[in-house]
Amino acid sequence: MEPVWEWQWAYWDEARGCIEVTPVWMTVDEARADWYVYDDPRSQRLDDTRRDRNRHDGPLVEAPRATLTGRASVASARNAAPMACPPS
C-alpha cells in the first residue's frame, strides 16, 4: 500500500492573536479543498509532523465505554464533589 502523507498545519488565529496548530492531520489535497485558511499566507504545513495515514495506529483518545449512557454521565456529574481550590 502506498503511503498517504499527512501533516498538522499551523495558522494565525485572528481572535486569539497567536499561531494555532490544527488538532487533525490533513493531506495537502484535503487542506487545499476543505480548509478555509489554506490560501492565507500566514498558514503553513508543519513538515516535522509528517506521518503515513495507512500506518497510523488510530485515534489518540479511547472510545466511550459501552455501559456509559447519557443519563448515567449526567447523574454522576451532579453527584460529584463541587470544584474548589486545594487547601493551602
PDB file with SEQRES, HELIX, SHEET and CRYST1 records, atoms N, CA, C and O in Angstrom:
SEQRES   1 A   88  MET GLU PRO VAL TRP GLU TRP GLN TRP ALA TYR TRP ASP          
SEQRES   2 A   88  GLU ALA ARG GLY CYS ILE GLU VAL THR PRO VAL TRP MET          
SEQRES   3 A   88  THR VAL ASP GLU ALA ARG ALA ASP TRP TYR VAL TYR ASP          
SEQRES   4 A   88  ASP PRO ARG SER GLN ARG LEU ASP ASP THR ARG ARG ASP          
SEQRES   5 A   88  ARG ASN ARG HIS ASP GLY PRO LEU VAL GLU ALA PRO ARG          
SEQRES   6 A   88  ALA THR LEU THR GLY ARG ALA SER VAL ALA SER ALA ARG          
SEQRES   7 A   88  ASN ALA ALA PRO MET ALA CYS PRO PRO SER                      
HELIX    1 AA1 VAL A   28  ASP A   34  1                                   7    
HELIX    2 AA2 GLY A   70  ASN A   79  1                                  10    
SHEET    1 AA1 3 CYS A  18  VAL A  21  0                                        
SHEET    2 AA1 3 TRP A   5  ASP A  13 -1                                        
SHEET    3 AA1 3 GLN A  44  ASP A  52 -1                                        
CRYST1    1.000    1.000    1.000  90.00  90.00  90.00 P 1           1          
ATOM      1  N   MET A   1       0.836  -1.172   0.000  1.00  0.00           N  
ATOM      2  CA  MET A   1       0.000   0.000   0.000  1.00  0.00           C  
ATOM      3  C   MET A   1       0.890   1.247   0.000  1.00  0.00           C  
ATOM      4  O   MET A   1       1.805   1.365   0.815  1.00  0.00           O  
ATOM      5  N   GLU A   2       0.620   2.148  -0.894  1.00  0.00           N  
ATOM      6  CA  GLU A   2       1.428   3.365  -0.967  1.00  0.00           C  
ATOM      7  C   GLU A   2       1.155   4.257   0.235  1.00  0.00           C  
ATOM      8  O   GLU A   2       0.031   4.294   0.736  1.00  0.00           O  
ATOM      9  N   PRO A   3       2.172   4.976   0.704  1.00  0.00           N  
ATOM     10  CA  PRO A   3       1.940   5.867   1.846  1.00  0.00           C  
ATOM     11  C   PRO A   3       1.066   7.061   1.451  1.00  0.00           C  
ATOM     12  O   PRO A   3       1.170   7.594   0.347  1.00  0.00           O  
ATOM     13  N   VAL A   4       0.217   7.454   2.375  1.00  0.00           N  
ATOM     14  CA  VAL A   4      -0.597   8.662   2.216  1.00  0.00           C  
ATOM     15  C   VAL A   4      -0.072   9.641   3.266  1.00  0.00           C  
ATOM     16  O   VAL A   4      -0.377   9.510   4.451  1.00  0.00           O  
ATOM     17  N   TRP A   5       0.707  10.608   2.830  1.00  0.00           N  
ATOM     18  CA  TRP A   5       1.357  11.522   3.766  1.00  0.00           C  
ATOM     19  C   TRP A   5       0.388  12.607   4.201  1.00  0.00           C  
ATOM     20  O   TRP A   5      -0.293  13.228   3.386  1.00  0.00           O  
ATOM     21  N   GLU A   6       0.348  12.816   5.498  1.00  0.00           N  
ATOM     22  CA  GLU A   6      -0.479  13.871   6.066  1.00  0.00           C  
ATOM     23  C   GLU A   6       0.324  14.620   7.116  1.00  0.00           C  
ATOM     24  O   GLU A   6       1.270  14.081   7.690  1.00  0.00           O  
ATOM     25  N   TRP A   7      -0.059  15.860   7.361  1.00  0.00           N  
ATOM     26  CA  TRP A   7       0.664  16.736   8.280  1.00  0.00           C  
ATOM     27  C   TRP A   7      -0.320  17.484   9.156  1.00  0.00           C  
ATOM     28  O   TRP A   7      -1.505  17.597   8.843  1.00  0.00           O  
ATOM     29  N   GLN A   8       0.202  17.996  10.267  1.00  0.00           N  
ATOM     30  CA  GLN A   8      -0.535  19.006  11.001  1.00  0.00           C  
ATOM     31  C   GLN A   8      -0.205  20.342  10.359  1.00  0.00           C  
ATOM     32  O   GLN A   8       0.822  20.481   9.694  1.00  0.00           O  
ATOM     33  N   TRP A   9      -1.064  21.313  10.555  1.00  0.00           N  
ATOM     34  CA  TRP A   9      -0.900  22.619   9.937  1.00  0.00           C  
ATOM     35  C   TRP A   9      -0.977  23.686  11.013  1.00  0.00           C  
ATOM     36  O   TRP A   9      -1.623  23.487  12.043  1.00  0.00           O  
ATOM     37  N   ALA A  10      -0.325  24.811  10.782  1.00  0.00           N  
ATOM     38  CA  ALA A  10      -0.365  25.943  11.706  1.00  0.00           C  
ATOM     39  C   ALA A  10      -0.947  27.139  10.975  1.00  0.00           C  
ATOM     40  O   ALA A  10      -0.755  27.299   9.769  1.00  0.00           O  
ATOM     41  N   TYR A  11      -1.656  27.970  11.710  1.00  0.00           N  
ATOM     42  CA  TYR A  11      -2.269  29.154  11.113  1.00  0.00           C  
ATOM     43  C   TYR A  11      -2.342  30.270  12.146  1.00  0.00           C  
ATOM     44  O   TYR A  11      -2.273  30.019  13.349  1.00  0.00           O  
ATOM     45  N   TRP A  12      -2.481  31.482  11.677  1.00  0.00           N  
ATOM     46  CA  TRP A  12      -2.604  32.644  12.544  1.00  0.00           C  
ATOM     47  C   TRP A  12      -4.074  32.800  12.932  1.00  0.00           C  
ATOM     48  O   TRP A  12      -4.934  32.969  12.068  1.00  0.00           O  
ATOM     49  N   ASP A  13      -4.357  32.742  14.229  1.00  0.00           N  
ATOM     50  CA  ASP A  13      -5.712  32.900  14.736  1.00  0.00           C  
ATOM     51  C   ASP A  13      -5.941  34.371  15.060  1.00  0.00           C  
ATOM     52  O   ASP A  13      -5.359  34.901  16.007  1.00  0.00           O  
ATOM     53  N   GLU A  14      -6.784  35.023  14.277  1.00  0.00           N  
ATOM     54  CA  GLU A  14      -7.039  36.453  14.464  1.00  0.00           C  
ATOM     55  C   GLU A  14      -7.658  36.745  15.827  1.00  0.00           C  
ATOM     56  O   GLU A  14      -7.289  37.726  16.471  1.00  0.00           O  
ATOM     57  N   ALA A  15      -8.595  35.908  16.275  1.00  0.00           N  
ATOM     58  CA  ALA A  15      -9.294  36.165  17.532  1.00  0.00           C  
ATOM     59  C   ALA A  15      -8.352  36.090  18.730  1.00  0.00           C  
ATOM     60  O   ALA A  15      -8.439  36.916  19.639  1.00  0.00           O  
ATOM     61  N   ARG A  16      -7.465  35.118  18.737  1.00  0.00           N  
ATOM     62  CA  ARG A  16      -6.544  34.948  19.867  1.00  0.00           C  
ATOM     63  C   ARG A  16      -5.251  35.716  19.697  1.00  0.00           C  
ATOM     64  O   ARG A  16      -4.552  35.986  20.674  1.00  0.00           O  
ATOM     65  N   GLY A  17      -4.928  36.069  18.466  1.00  0.00           N  
ATOM     66  CA  GLY A  17      -3.703  36.809  18.211  1.00  0.00           C  
ATOM     67  C   GLY A  17      -2.450  35.971  18.365  1.00  0.00           C  
ATOM     68  O   GLY A  17      -1.417  36.463  18.819  1.00  0.00           O  
ATOM     69  N   CYS A  18      -2.542  34.694  17.983  1.00  0.00           N  
ATOM     70  CA  CYS A  18      -1.375  33.818  18.099  1.00  0.00           C  
ATOM     71  C   CYS A  18      -1.454  32.723  17.031  1.00  0.00           C  
ATOM     72  O   CYS A  18      -2.459  32.584  16.335  1.00  0.00           O  
ATOM     73  N   ILE A  19      -0.387  31.965  16.923  1.00  0.00           N  
ATOM     74  CA  ILE A  19      -0.346  30.846  15.978  1.00  0.00           C  
ATOM     75  C   ILE A  19      -0.969  29.629  16.642  1.00  0.00           C  
ATOM     76  O   ILE A  19      -0.620  29.285  17.771  1.00  0.00           O  
ATOM     77  N   GLU A  20      -1.882  28.983  15.949  1.00  0.00           N  
ATOM     78  CA  GLU A  20      -2.546  27.775  16.435  1.00  0.00           C  
ATOM     79  C   GLU A  20      -2.155  26.604  15.545  1.00  0.00           C  
ATOM     80  O   GLU A  20      -1.914  26.776  14.350  1.00  0.00           O  
ATOM     81  N   VAL A  21      -2.094  25.418  16.130  1.00  0.00           N  
ATOM     82  CA  VAL A  21      -1.808  24.188  15.388  1.00  0.00           C  
ATOM     83  C   VAL A  21      -3.107  23.400  15.284  1.00  0.00           C  
ATOM     84  O   VAL A  21      -3.847  23.272  16.260  1.00  0.00           O  
ATOM     85  N   THR A  22      -3.376  22.878  14.099  1.00  0.00           N  
ATOM     86  CA  THR A  22      -4.609  22.107  13.917  1.00  0.00           C  
ATOM     87  C   THR A  22      -4.550  20.828  14.741  1.00  0.00           C  
ATOM     88  O   THR A  22      -3.485  20.221  14.859  1.00  0.00           O  
ATOM     89  N   PRO A  23      -5.680  20.407  15.315  1.00  0.00           N  
ATOM     90  CA  PRO A  23      -5.695  19.165  16.084  1.00  0.00           C  
ATOM     91  C   PRO A  23      -5.776  17.920  15.202  1.00  0.00           C  
ATOM     92  O   PRO A  23      -5.698  16.800  15.706  1.00  0.00           O  
ATOM     93  N   VAL A  24      -5.931  18.103  13.906  1.00  0.00           N  
ATOM     94  CA  VAL A  24      -6.052  16.979  12.979  1.00  0.00           C  
ATOM     95  C   VAL A  24      -4.938  17.030  11.950  1.00  0.00           C  
ATOM     96  O   VAL A  24      -4.330  18.076  11.723  1.00  0.00           O  
ATOM     97  N   TRP A  25      -4.680  15.886  11.333  1.00  0.00           N  
ATOM     98  CA  TRP A  25      -3.711  15.802  10.245  1.00  0.00           C  
ATOM     99  C   TRP A  25      -4.485  15.826   8.935  1.00  0.00           C  
ATOM    100  O   TRP A  25      -5.549  15.217   8.822  1.00  0.00           O  
ATOM    101  N   MET A  26      -3.944  16.533   7.948  1.00  0.00           N  
ATOM    102  CA  MET A  26      -4.579  16.610   6.628  1.00  0.00           C  
ATOM    103  C   MET A  26      -3.524  16.445   5.554  1.00  0.00           C  
ATOM    104  O   MET A  26      -2.376  16.856   5.721  1.00  0.00           O  
ATOM    105  N   THR A  27      -3.925  15.841   4.453  1.00  0.00           N  
ATOM    106  CA  THR A  27      -3.053  15.813   3.286  1.00  0.00           C  
ATOM    107  C   THR A  27      -3.091  17.198   2.646  1.00  0.00           C  
ATOM    108  O   THR A  27      -3.929  18.028   3.000  1.00  0.00           O  
ATOM    109  N   VAL A  28      -2.196  17.441   1.718  1.00  0.00           N  
ATOM    110  CA  VAL A  28      -2.180  18.734   1.029  1.00  0.00           C  
ATOM    111  C   VAL A  28      -3.483  18.931   0.260  1.00  0.00           C  
ATOM    112  O   VAL A  28      -4.051  20.023   0.271  1.00  0.00           O  
ATOM    113  N   ASP A  29      -3.957  17.883  -0.404  1.00  0.00           N  
ATOM    114  CA  ASP A  29      -5.201  17.990  -1.171  1.00  0.00           C  
ATOM    115  C   ASP A  29      -6.399  18.268  -0.273  1.00  0.00           C  
ATOM    116  O   ASP A  29      -7.263  19.071  -0.627  1.00  0.00           O  
ATOM    117  N   GLU A  30      -6.462  17.614   0.884  1.00  0.00           N  
ATOM    118  CA  GLU A  30      -7.560  17.872   1.825  1.00  0.00           C  
ATOM    119  C   GLU A  30      -7.509  19.300   2.343  1.00  0.00           C  
ATOM    120  O   GLU A  30      -8.537  19.972   2.427  1.00  0.00           O  
ATOM    121  N   ALA A  31      -6.328  19.758   2.684  1.00  0.00           N  
ATOM    122  CA  ALA A  31      -6.197  21.125   3.184  1.00  0.00           C  
ATOM    123  C   ALA A  31      -6.593  22.129   2.109  1.00  0.00           C  
ATOM    124  O   ALA A  31      -7.282  23.108   2.394  1.00  0.00           O  
ATOM    125  N   ARG A  32      -6.169  21.893   0.900  1.00  0.00           N  
ATOM    126  CA  ARG A  32      -6.489  22.812  -0.201  1.00  0.00           C  
ATOM    127  C   ARG A  32      -7.993  22.837  -0.465  1.00  0.00           C  
ATOM    128  O   ARG A  32      -8.551  23.896  -0.754  1.00  0.00           O  
ATOM    129  N   ALA A  33      -8.653  21.684  -0.369  1.00  0.00           N  
ATOM    130  CA  ALA A  33     -10.069  21.601  -0.702  1.00  0.00           C  
ATOM    131  C   ALA A  33     -10.989  22.000   0.452  1.00  0.00           C  
ATOM    132  O   ALA A  33     -12.028  22.619   0.223  1.00  0.00           O  
ATOM    133  N   ASP A  34     -10.625  21.658   1.681  1.00  0.00           N  
ATOM    134  CA  ASP A  34     -11.569  21.777   2.793  1.00  0.00           C  
ATOM    135  C   ASP A  34     -11.240  22.842   3.825  1.00  0.00           C  
ATOM    136  O   ASP A  34     -12.121  23.249   4.582  1.00  0.00           O  
ATOM    137  N   TRP A  35     -10.009  23.300   3.876  1.00  0.00           N  
ATOM    138  CA  TRP A  35      -9.581  24.164   4.970  1.00  0.00           C  
ATOM    139  C   TRP A  35      -9.611  25.613   4.524  1.00  0.00           C  
ATOM    140  O   TRP A  35      -8.923  25.991   3.575  1.00  0.00           O  
ATOM    141  N   TYR A  36     -10.401  26.417   5.199  1.00  0.00           N  
ATOM    142  CA  TYR A  36     -10.605  27.800   4.756  1.00  0.00           C  
ATOM    143  C   TYR A  36      -9.367  28.675   4.889  1.00  0.00           C  
ATOM    144  O   TYR A  36      -9.303  29.729   4.256  1.00  0.00           O  
ATOM    145  N   VAL A  37      -8.390  28.282   5.682  1.00  0.00           N  
ATOM    146  CA  VAL A  37      -7.204  29.106   5.919  1.00  0.00           C  
ATOM    147  C   VAL A  37      -6.050  28.722   4.988  1.00  0.00           C  
ATOM    148  O   VAL A  37      -4.979  29.324   5.064  1.00  0.00           O  
ATOM    149  N   TYR A  38      -6.244  27.741   4.122  1.00  0.00           N  
ATOM    150  CA  TYR A  38      -5.152  27.231   3.298  1.00  0.00           C  
ATOM    151  C   TYR A  38      -4.499  28.321   2.455  1.00  0.00           C  
ATOM    152  O   TYR A  38      -3.275  28.349   2.327  1.00  0.00           O  
ATOM    153  N   ASP A  39      -5.289  29.209   1.884  1.00  0.00           N  
ATOM    154  CA  ASP A  39      -4.746  30.245   0.997  1.00  0.00           C  
ATOM    155  C   ASP A  39      -4.129  31.423   1.740  1.00  0.00           C  
ATOM    156  O   ASP A  39      -3.496  32.280   1.124  1.00  0.00           O  
ATOM    157  N   ASP A  40      -4.306  31.473   3.042  1.00  0.00           N  
ATOM    158  CA  ASP A  40      -3.744  32.572   3.834  1.00  0.00           C  
ATOM    159  C   ASP A  40      -2.223  32.418   3.883  1.00  0.00           C  
ATOM    160  O   ASP A  40      -1.730  31.332   4.188  1.00  0.00           O  
ATOM    161  N   PRO A  41      -1.473  33.479   3.591  1.00  0.00           N  
ATOM    162  CA  PRO A  41      -0.007  33.362   3.623  1.00  0.00           C  
ATOM    163  C   PRO A  41       0.553  33.101   5.023  1.00  0.00           C  
ATOM    164  O   PRO A  41       1.721  32.739   5.166  1.00  0.00           O  
ATOM    165  N   ARG A  42      -0.280  33.283   6.060  1.00  0.00           N  
ATOM    166  CA  ARG A  42       0.182  33.032   7.423  1.00  0.00           C  
ATOM    167  C   ARG A  42      -0.066  31.592   7.872  1.00  0.00           C  
ATOM    168  O   ARG A  42       0.225  31.256   9.020  1.00  0.00           O  
ATOM    169  N   SER A  43      -0.590  30.742   7.006  1.00  0.00           N  
ATOM    170  CA  SER A  43      -0.766  29.328   7.343  1.00  0.00           C  
ATOM    171  C   SER A  43       0.357  28.525   6.688  1.00  0.00           C  
ATOM    172  O   SER A  43       0.859  28.878   5.621  1.00  0.00           O  
ATOM    173  N   GLN A  44       0.732  27.443   7.352  1.00  0.00           N  
ATOM    174  CA  GLN A  44       1.824  26.633   6.809  1.00  0.00           C  
ATOM    175  C   GLN A  44       1.702  25.185   7.266  1.00  0.00           C  
ATOM    176  O   GLN A  44       1.084  24.879   8.286  1.00  0.00           O  
ATOM    177  N   ARG A  45       2.299  24.325   6.496  1.00  0.00           N  
ATOM    178  CA  ARG A  45       2.360  22.902   6.820  1.00  0.00           C  
ATOM    179  C   ARG A  45       3.536  22.690   7.756  1.00  0.00           C  
ATOM    180  O   ARG A  45       4.617  23.235   7.533  1.00  0.00           O  
ATOM    181  N   LEU A  46       3.331  21.902   8.802  1.00  0.00           N  
ATOM    182  CA  LEU A  46       4.410  21.596   9.743  1.00  0.00           C  
ATOM    183  C   LEU A  46       5.092  20.314   9.287  1.00  0.00           C  
ATOM    184  O   LEU A  46       4.605  19.215   9.552  1.00  0.00           O  
ATOM    185  N   ASP A  47       6.218  20.458   8.600  1.00  0.00           N  
ATOM    186  CA  ASP A  47       6.875  19.312   7.978  1.00  0.00           C  
ATOM    187  C   ASP A  47       7.361  18.272   8.978  1.00  0.00           C  
ATOM    188  O   ASP A  47       7.457  17.096   8.628  1.00  0.00           O  
ATOM    189  N   ASP A  48       7.668  18.665  10.206  1.00  0.00           N  
ATOM    190  CA  ASP A  48       8.164  17.691  11.182  1.00  0.00           C  
ATOM    191  C   ASP A  48       7.047  16.813  11.751  1.00  0.00           C  
ATOM    192  O   ASP A  48       7.331  15.901  12.527  1.00  0.00           O  
ATOM    193  N   THR A  49       5.784  17.064  11.385  1.00  0.00           N  
ATOM    194  CA  THR A  49       4.673  16.242  11.868  1.00  0.00           C  
ATOM    195  C   THR A  49       4.202  15.235  10.821  1.00  0.00           C  
ATOM    196  O   THR A  49       3.160  14.606  11.005  1.00  0.00           O  
ATOM    197  N   ARG A  50       4.939  15.070   9.740  1.00  0.00           N  
ATOM    198  CA  ARG A  50       4.521  14.175   8.652  1.00  0.00           C  
ATOM    199  C   ARG A  50       4.369  12.743   9.162  1.00  0.00           C  
ATOM    200  O   ARG A  50       5.208  12.239   9.908  1.00  0.00           O  
ATOM    201  N   ARG A  51       3.277  12.103   8.742  1.00  0.00           N  
ATOM    202  CA  ARG A  51       3.058  10.689   9.077  1.00  0.00           C  
ATOM    203  C   ARG A  51       2.288  10.030   7.942  1.00  0.00           C  
ATOM    204  O   ARG A  51       1.643  10.696   7.132  1.00  0.00           O  
ATOM    205  N   ASP A  52       2.373   8.718   7.906  1.00  0.00           N  
ATOM    206  CA  ASP A  52       1.665   7.929   6.905  1.00  0.00           C  
ATOM    207  C   ASP A  52       0.314   7.526   7.489  1.00  0.00           C  
ATOM    208  O   ASP A  52       0.254   6.835   8.507  1.00  0.00           O  
ATOM    209  N   ARG A  53      -0.742   7.949   6.859  1.00  0.00           N  
ATOM    210  CA  ARG A  53      -2.088   7.655   7.345  1.00  0.00           C  
ATOM    211  C   ARG A  53      -2.354   6.154   7.394  1.00  0.00           C  
ATOM    212  O   ARG A  53      -3.069   5.688   8.281  1.00  0.00           O  
ATOM    213  N   ASN A  54      -1.798   5.395   6.464  1.00  0.00           N  
ATOM    214  CA  ASN A  54      -2.030   3.948   6.420  1.00  0.00           C  
ATOM    215  C   ASN A  54      -1.348   3.213   7.559  1.00  0.00           C  
ATOM    216  O   ASN A  54      -1.798   2.133   7.943  1.00  0.00           O  
ATOM    217  N   ARG A  55      -0.286   3.759   8.105  1.00  0.00           N  
ATOM    218  CA  ARG A  55       0.448   3.083   9.174  1.00  0.00           C  
ATOM    219  C   ARG A  55       0.151   3.654  10.558  1.00  0.00           C  
ATOM    220  O   ARG A  55       0.680   3.173  11.559  1.00  0.00           O  
ATOM    221  N   HIS A  56      -0.687   4.667  10.609  1.00  0.00           N  
ATOM    222  CA  HIS A  56      -1.037   5.273  11.895  1.00  0.00           C  
ATOM    223  C   HIS A  56      -1.937   4.326  12.674  1.00  0.00           C  
ATOM    224  O   HIS A  56      -2.784   3.646  12.094  1.00  0.00           O  
ATOM    225  N   ASP A  57      -1.753   4.283  13.981  1.00  0.00           N  
ATOM    226  CA  ASP A  57      -2.463   3.323  14.823  1.00  0.00           C  
ATOM    227  C   ASP A  57      -3.947   3.628  14.997  1.00  0.00           C  
ATOM    228  O   ASP A  57      -4.728   2.705  15.228  1.00  0.00           O  
ATOM    229  N   GLY A  58      -4.350   4.849  14.898  1.00  0.00           N  
ATOM    230  CA  GLY A  58      -5.755   5.186  15.095  1.00  0.00           C  
ATOM    231  C   GLY A  58      -5.898   6.407  15.975  1.00  0.00           C  
ATOM    232  O   GLY A  58      -4.935   7.149  16.170  1.00  0.00           O  
ATOM    233  N   PRO A  59      -7.085   6.626  16.506  1.00  0.00           N  
ATOM    234  CA  PRO A  59      -7.311   7.823  17.309  1.00  0.00           C  
ATOM    235  C   PRO A  59      -6.508   7.785  18.607  1.00  0.00           C  
ATOM    236  O   PRO A  59      -6.211   6.716  19.140  1.00  0.00           O  
ATOM    237  N   LEU A  60      -6.168   8.957  19.098  1.00  0.00           N  
ATOM    238  CA  LEU A  60      -5.392   9.056  20.330  1.00  0.00           C  
ATOM    239  C   LEU A  60      -6.270   9.061  21.569  1.00  0.00           C  
ATOM    240  O   LEU A  60      -5.752   9.076  22.685  1.00  0.00           O  
ATOM    241  N   VAL A  61      -7.575   9.047  21.400  1.00  0.00           N  
ATOM    242  CA  VAL A  61      -8.497   9.008  22.531  1.00  0.00           C  
ATOM    243  C   VAL A  61      -9.216   7.672  22.534  1.00  0.00           C  
ATOM    244  O   VAL A  61      -9.396   7.047  21.489  1.00  0.00           O  
ATOM    245  N   GLU A  62      -9.624   7.242  23.719  1.00  0.00           N  
ATOM    246  CA  GLU A  62     -10.326   5.975  23.820  1.00  0.00           C  
ATOM    247  C   GLU A  62     -11.811   6.180  23.533  1.00  0.00           C  
ATOM    248  O   GLU A  62     -12.364   7.243  23.816  1.00  0.00           O  
ATOM    249  N   ALA A  63     -12.439   5.174  22.981  1.00  0.00           N  
ATOM    250  CA  ALA A  63     -13.873   5.226  22.742  1.00  0.00           C  
ATOM    251  C   ALA A  63     -14.612   5.144  24.076  1.00  0.00           C  
ATOM    252  O   ALA A  63     -14.105   4.527  25.013  1.00  0.00           O  
ATOM    253  N   PRO A  64     -15.790   5.746  24.186  1.00  0.00           N  
ATOM    254  CA  PRO A  64     -16.544   5.657  25.441  1.00  0.00           C  
ATOM    255  C   PRO A  64     -16.920   4.218  25.744  1.00  0.00           C  
ATOM    256  O   PRO A  64     -17.097   3.400  24.842  1.00  0.00           O  
ATOM    257  N   ARG A  65     -17.036   3.928  27.026  1.00  0.00           N  
ATOM    258  CA  ARG A  65     -17.434   2.572  27.430  1.00  0.00           C  
ATOM    259  C   ARG A  65     -18.848   2.290  26.949  1.00  0.00           C  
ATOM    260  O   ARG A  65     -19.673   3.199  26.862  1.00  0.00           O  
ATOM    261  N   ALA A  66     -19.124   1.055  26.644  1.00  0.00           N  
ATOM    262  CA  ALA A  66     -20.452   0.670  26.150  1.00  0.00           C  
ATOM    263  C   ALA A  66     -21.505   0.817  27.239  1.00  0.00           C  
ATOM    264  O   ALA A  66     -22.678   1.024  26.929  1.00  0.00           O  
ATOM    265  N   THR A  67     -21.115   0.715  28.509  1.00  0.00           N  
ATOM    266  CA  THR A  67     -22.079   0.794  29.605  1.00  0.00           C  
ATOM    267  C   THR A  67     -22.401   2.234  29.989  1.00  0.00           C  
ATOM    268  O   THR A  67     -23.309   2.461  30.788  1.00  0.00           O  
ATOM    269  N   LEU A  68     -21.697   3.192  29.453  1.00  0.00           N  
ATOM    270  CA  LEU A  68     -21.923   4.592  29.790  1.00  0.00           C  
ATOM    271  C   LEU A  68     -23.088   5.132  28.967  1.00  0.00           C  
ATOM    272  O   LEU A  68     -23.065   5.085  27.738  1.00  0.00           O  
ATOM    273  N   THR A  69     -24.092   5.638  29.648  1.00  0.00           N  
ATOM    274  CA  THR A  69     -25.236   6.224  28.955  1.00  0.00           C  
ATOM    275  C   THR A  69     -25.283   7.707  29.279  1.00  0.00           C  
ATOM    276  O   THR A  69     -24.611   8.180  30.195  1.00  0.00           O  
ATOM    277  N   GLY A  70     -26.072   8.418  28.528  1.00  0.00           N  
ATOM    278  CA  GLY A  70     -26.204   9.848  28.760  1.00  0.00           C  
ATOM    279  C   GLY A  70     -26.744  10.157  30.141  1.00  0.00           C  
ATOM    280  O   GLY A  70     -26.274  11.090  30.791  1.00  0.00           O  
ATOM    281  N   ARG A  71     -27.714   9.399  30.599  1.00  0.00           N  
ATOM    282  CA  ARG A  71     -28.284   9.626  31.924  1.00  0.00           C  
ATOM    283  C   ARG A  71     -27.269   9.314  33.017  1.00  0.00           C  
ATOM    284  O   ARG A  71     -27.200  10.030  34.016  1.00  0.00           O  
ATOM    285  N   ALA A  72     -26.493   8.274  32.845  1.00  0.00           N  
ATOM    286  CA  ALA A  72     -25.507   7.915  33.875  1.00  0.00           C  
ATOM    287  C   ALA A  72     -24.448   8.995  33.998  1.00  0.00           C  
ATOM    288  O   ALA A  72     -24.021   9.311  35.109  1.00  0.00           O  
ATOM    289  N   SER A  73     -24.018   9.563  32.895  1.00  0.00           N  
ATOM    290  CA  SER A  73     -22.975  10.569  32.965  1.00  0.00           C  
ATOM    291  C   SER A  73     -23.499  11.858  33.591  1.00  0.00           C  
ATOM    292  O   SER A  73     -22.770  12.527  34.324  1.00  0.00           O  
ATOM    293  N   VAL A  74     -24.765  12.220  33.309  1.00  0.00           N  
ATOM    294  CA  VAL A  74     -25.344  13.421  33.916  1.00  0.00           C  
ATOM    295  C   VAL A  74     -25.527  13.201  35.411  1.00  0.00           C  
ATOM    296  O   VAL A  74     -25.220  14.089  36.207  1.00  0.00           O  
ATOM    297  N   ALA A  75     -26.023  12.031  35.804  1.00  0.00           N  
ATOM    298  CA  ALA A  75     -26.237  11.751  37.225  1.00  0.00           C  
ATOM    299  C   ALA A  75     -24.915  11.744  37.981  1.00  0.00           C  
ATOM    300  O   ALA A  75     -24.838  12.269  39.091  1.00  0.00           O  
ATOM    301  N   SER A  76     -23.881  11.159  37.399  1.00  0.00           N  
ATOM    302  CA  SER A  76     -22.600  11.130  38.099  1.00  0.00           C  
ATOM    303  C   SER A  76     -21.996  12.527  38.193  1.00  0.00           C  
ATOM    304  O   SER A  76     -21.312  12.842  39.167  1.00  0.00           O  
ATOM    305  N   ALA A  77     -22.242  13.362  37.197  1.00  0.00           N  
ATOM    306  CA  ALA A  77     -21.738  14.738  37.259  1.00  0.00           C  
ATOM    307  C   ALA A  77     -22.449  15.537  38.338  1.00  0.00           C  
ATOM    308  O   ALA A  77     -21.830  16.373  38.997  1.00  0.00           O  
ATOM    309  N   ARG A  78     -23.739  15.293  38.525  1.00  0.00           N  
ATOM    310  CA  ARG A  78     -24.484  16.010  39.571  1.00  0.00           C  
ATOM    311  C   ARG A  78     -24.044  15.574  40.962  1.00  0.00           C  
ATOM    312  O   ARG A  78     -24.048  16.377  41.895  1.00  0.00           O  
ATOM    313  N   ASN A  79     -23.663  14.303  41.107  1.00  0.00           N  
ATOM    314  CA  ASN A  79     -23.271  13.783  42.408  1.00  0.00           C  
ATOM    315  C   ASN A  79     -21.791  14.026  42.717  1.00  0.00           C  
ATOM    316  O   ASN A  79     -21.341  13.738  43.826  1.00  0.00           O  
ATOM    317  N   ALA A  80     -21.056  14.533  41.787  1.00  0.00           N  
ATOM    318  CA  ALA A  80     -19.626  14.767  42.003  1.00  0.00           C  
ATOM    319  C   ALA A  80     -19.430  15.908  42.999  1.00  0.00           C  
ATOM    320  O   ALA A  80     -20.281  16.784  43.149  1.00  0.00           O  
ATOM    321  N   ALA A  81     -18.308  15.869  43.658  1.00  0.00           N  
ATOM    322  CA  ALA A  81     -17.999  16.918  44.631  1.00  0.00           C  
ATOM    323  C   ALA A  81     -17.826  18.244  43.903  1.00  0.00           C  
ATOM    324  O   ALA A  81     -17.316  18.274  42.783  1.00  0.00           O  
ATOM    325  N   PRO A  82     -18.246  19.337  44.526  1.00  0.00           N  
ATOM    326  CA  PRO A  82     -18.080  20.638  43.871  1.00  0.00           C  
ATOM    327  C   PRO A  82     -16.601  20.980  43.730  1.00  0.00           C  
ATOM    328  O   PRO A  82     -15.763  20.562  44.529  1.00  0.00           O  
ATOM    329  N   MET A  83     -16.311  21.748  42.696  1.00  0.00           N  
ATOM    330  CA  MET A  83     -14.922  22.144  42.480  1.00  0.00           C  
ATOM    331  C   MET A  83     -14.532  23.214  43.489  1.00  0.00           C  
ATOM    332  O   MET A  83     -15.298  24.136  43.769  1.00  0.00           O  
ATOM    333  N   ALA A  84     -13.338  23.077  44.023  1.00  0.00           N  
ATOM    334  CA  ALA A  84     -12.845  24.053  44.986  1.00  0.00           C  
ATOM    335  C   ALA A  84     -11.330  24.098  44.888  1.00  0.00           C  
ATOM    336  O   ALA A  84     -10.701  23.202  44.326  1.00  0.00           O  
ATOM    337  N   CYS A  85     -10.770  25.131  45.430  1.00  0.00           N  
ATOM    338  CA  CYS A  85      -9.319  25.250  45.464  1.00  0.00           C  
ATOM    339  C   CYS A  85      -8.756  24.290  46.504  1.00  0.00           C  
ATOM    340  O   CYS A  85      -9.401  24.063  47.527  1.00  0.00           O  
ATOM    341  N   PRO A  86      -7.593  23.728  46.281  1.00  0.00           N  
ATOM    342  CA  PRO A  86      -6.991  22.847  47.275  1.00  0.00           C  
ATOM    343  C   PRO A  86      -6.598  23.635  48.523  1.00  0.00           C  
ATOM    344  O   PRO A  86      -6.308  24.828  48.433  1.00  0.00           O  
ATOM    345  N   PRO A  87      -6.584  22.987  49.673  1.00  0.00           N  
ATOM    346  CA  PRO A  87      -6.188  23.704  50.908  1.00  0.00           C  
ATOM    347  C   PRO A  87      -4.740  24.149  50.807  1.00  0.00           C  
ATOM    348  O   PRO A  87      -3.895  23.450  50.247  1.00  0.00           O  
ATOM    349  N   SER A  88      -4.471  25.318  51.356  1.00  0.00           N  
ATOM    350  CA  SER A  88      -3.090  25.827  51.265  1.00  0.00           C  
ATOM    351  C   SER A  88      -2.319  25.569  52.527  1.00  0.00           C  
ATOM    352  O   SER A  88      -1.146  25.931  52.619  1.00  0.00           O  
TER     353      SER A  88                                                      
END                                                                             
